[in-house]
Amino acid sequence: MSTLLVRKGDSLEEVLKFFPTLSYSEDGKTKLEQLNRHAVMFGSEENKSAREEEKKWREWADNKLVHYLSPNVYRTPSESLQSFHYFSDVGEWERLFPAWERHLVVYVGAAAMYLIGKRLKKKYSMKEDVRETLYDACNHWVKAIGKNRSFMGGAKPNLADLAVFGILNSIEGCEAFQDVLQNSSLGPWYAKTKDEVRSRAGAGLLTEYCYDKHFQHKSELGVAGS
């Protein structure tokens, strides 16, 4: 979407060509990977270092940070159950599923994810106390932003900010997230980013794009009809 917004002269079909899907085999299974999915194709060298930084941290969010969540929110049986109750509340499972099915998912799911979380802890080489790995990751992110800017994008969040925020926002109601706020430097950045997201600060870009496309289409129709 960001590439489409900055390349105003290109159609959606032309933009999609920058993000081909690669099919490959791994462990006997066919997998698909979308190339360049962390990049915004500006078509120029303008702000190259900032774009490379944004891409680097979007990759970090997808390849590192996101994998630290499950071992933390399902760290103990009680935390796992609390997390599932939270997901049930925010997902409105009570409205969507009959009571017996919702309870089955909550209690069986919590037990299963507690066990899976232990395997993921080992797979991603997390510390014995998985909270420490999550704290370190959040502090690493805030340190990369530095003291002289509010967001990775500077005065406004960029796609890296939104990627990290989206991952952490998914566990906001879990005990693990509250521990992060108390034991890392994440809080101020998270609160500012949340304010920006709530204000729909990026909606103006999409509105401008749609406005331009609307009048471009009307202009083309006028030329065709003359």
C-alpha positions in Angstrom: 0.0 0.0 0.0 2.8 2.4 0.9 4.5 1.8 -2.5 1.2 2.5 -4.2 0.8 5.7 -2.4 4.3 7.0 -3.2 4.3 5.8 -6.9 1.2 7.8 -7.9 1.7 7.3 -11.6 1.7 3.5 -11.3 -1.4 1.3 -11.2 -1.9 -1.4 -8.6 -1.0 -4.1 -11.2 2.3 -2.3 -11.8 3.1 -2.0 -8.1 2.4 -5.7 -7.5 5.2 -6.6 -9.9 7.7 -5.3 -7.3 6.5 -8.0 -4.9 6.7 -11.4 -6.6 5.9 -14.6 -4.8 8.7 -17.2 -4.6 7.8 -20.9 -4.2 10.4 -23.2 -2.7 10.7 -26.6 -0.9 11.8 -26.9 2.7 11.8 -30.1 4.7 9.6 -31.7 2.0 7.0 -29.0 2.2 6.3 -26.3 -0.4 6.5 -22.8 1.0 5.7 -19.4 -0.4 7.6 -16.2 0.3 6.7 -12.7 -1.0 9.9 -11.0 -2.0 10.5 -7.3 -1.0 7.6 -7.4 1.4 9.5 -5.2 3.9 10.5 -2.6 1.3 8.8 0.5 -0.1 9.7 0.9 -3.7 10.2 4.7 -4.1 12.0 4.5 -7.5 14.6 7.0 -6.4 17.7 7.3 -4.1 15.9 9.9 -2.0 16.2 9.2 1.8 17.9 6.0 1.0 19.4 5.5 4.5 16.1 6.1 6.2 14.4 3.6 3.9 17.1 1.0 4.6 16.7 1.6 8.3 12.9 1.2 8.1 13.3 -2.1 6.1 15.8 -3.4 8.6 13.5 -2.9 11.6 10.5 -4.2 9.8 12.4 -7.4 9.1 13.5 -7.5 12.8 9.9 -7.2 13.9 8.8 -10.1 11.7 11.9 -12.3 12.2 12.7 -11.7 15.9 10.2 -9.7 18.0 7.0 -11.6 17.0 8.5 -14.9 18.0 9.1 -13.8 21.5 5.4 -13.3 22.2 4.0 -16.8 22.5 6.6 -18.1 25.1 5.8 -15.0 27.2 2.0 -14.8 27.0 1.8 -18.6 27.5 4.7 -18.7 30.0 2.8 -20.5 32.8 -0.6 -22.3 32.9 -2.2 -19.4 34.6 -0.8 -16.8 32.2 -1.8 -18.9 29.3 -5.4 -19.1 30.6 -5.5 -15.4 31.3 -4.2 -14.6 27.8 -7.0 -16.8 26.2 -9.6 -15.1 28.3 -8.3 -11.7 27.1 -8.3 -12.9 23.5 -11.9 -14.2 24.0 -13.0 -10.8 25.4 -11.4 -8.6 22.6 -12.4 -11.1 19.9 -16.0 -11.2 21.2 -16.0 -15.0 21.2 -19.0 -14.9 23.5 -21.0 -13.4 20.7 -19.6 -15.5 18.0 -19.5 -19.0 19.5 -21.7 -21.1 21.8 -20.6 -21.2 25.4 -19.4 -24.8 25.3 -17.3 -24.2 22.2 -15.8 -21.0 23.6 -14.8 -22.7 26.9 -13.3 -25.6 25.0 -11.2 -23.3 22.9 -10.1 -21.3 26.0 -9.2 -24.2 28.2 -7.8 -26.7 25.7 -6.1 -23.9 23.8 -4.5 -22.5 26.9 -3.1 -25.9 27.8 -1.9 -26.6 24.3 -0.2 -23.2 23.9 1.5 -23.5 27.3 3.3 -26.6 25.9 4.0 -25.1 22.5 5.4 -22.0 24.2 8.1 -24.2 25.8 9.1 -25.6 22.5 9.3 -22.1 20.9 11.4 -20.8 23.8 14.1 -23.4 22.8 13.6 -22.9 19.1 14.3 -19.2 19.3 17.1 -19.5 21.8 15.4 -17.4 24.4 16.8 -16.9 27.9 15.7 -19.1 30.8 13.4 -16.4 31.9 11.7 -15.5 28.7 10.6 -12.2 30.0 14.2 -11.1 29.9 14.4 -11.8 26.2 11.3 -9.7 25.6 12.6 -6.8 27.8 15.9 -6.9 26.0 14.1 -6.7 22.6 12.0 -3.8 23.6 15.0 -1.9 25.0 16.9 -2.7 21.9 14.2 -1.1 19.8 13.9 2.0 21.9 17.7 2.4 22.0 17.7 2.3 18.1 15.2 5.1 18.0 17.5 7.2 20.2 16.8 10.3 22.3 16.6 12.8 19.5 13.5 11.5 17.8 10.0 10.4 18.9 9.7 7.5 16.4 11.9 5.5 14.1 10.3 7.6 11.4 11.3 10.8 13.1 8.5 13.2 14.0 5.9 10.7 12.8 5.8 6.8 12.9 7.0 5.0 9.8 6.2 1.4 8.8 8.8 0.0 11.2 7.1 1.8 14.1 3.7 0.5 13.0 5.1 -3.1 12.6 6.5 -3.1 16.2 3.4 -1.4 17.6 1.1 -3.9 15.9 2.9 -6.9 17.3 3.0 -5.6 20.9 -0.5 -4.2 20.7 -1.8 -7.7 20.1 -0.8 -8.7 23.7 -1.7 -5.4 25.4 -4.2 -7.0 27.8 -1.8 -9.8 28.8 0.2 -10.0 31.9 3.4 -10.1 29.8 2.7 -6.7 28.3 2.2 -5.1 31.7 5.5 -6.5 32.8 7.2 -5.0 29.8 5.9 -1.6 30.6 7.2 -1.9 34.2 10.6 -3.4 33.3 11.7 -1.8 30.0 11.9 1.6 28.4 9.1 0.9 25.9 6.3 2.8 27.6 6.7 6.4 26.3 7.2 5.3 22.7 4.3 2.9 22.8 2.0 5.6 24.3 2.9 8.1 21.6 2.5 5.6 18.8 -0.9 4.5 20.1 -2.0 8.2 20.1 -0.9 8.5 16.5 -2.7 5.3 15.5 -5.9 6.3 17.3 -5.9 9.7 15.5 -5.7 7.9 12.1 -2.8 10.2 11.3 -1.9 8.3 8.1 -5.5 8.4 6.7 -4.7 11.7 4.9 -2.3 10.0 2.6 -4.9 7.5 1.4 -7.5 10.2 1.1 -5.1 12.3 -1.0 -4.3 9.3 -3.2 -8.0 8.5 -3.8 -8.8 12.1 -4.5 -6.0 12.3 -7.1 -7.1 9.1 -8.7 -10.7 10.2 -8.8 -9.9 13.4 -10.7 -7.3 11.7 -12.9 -10.0 9.2 -13.9 -12.5 12.0 -14.6 -9.9 13.8 -16.7 -9.2 10.7 -18.7 -12.9 10.1 -19.3 -13.2 13.7 -20.5 -10.4 13.3 -22.9 -11.8 10.0 -24.2 -15.2 11.6 -24.7 -14.0 14.7 -26.6 
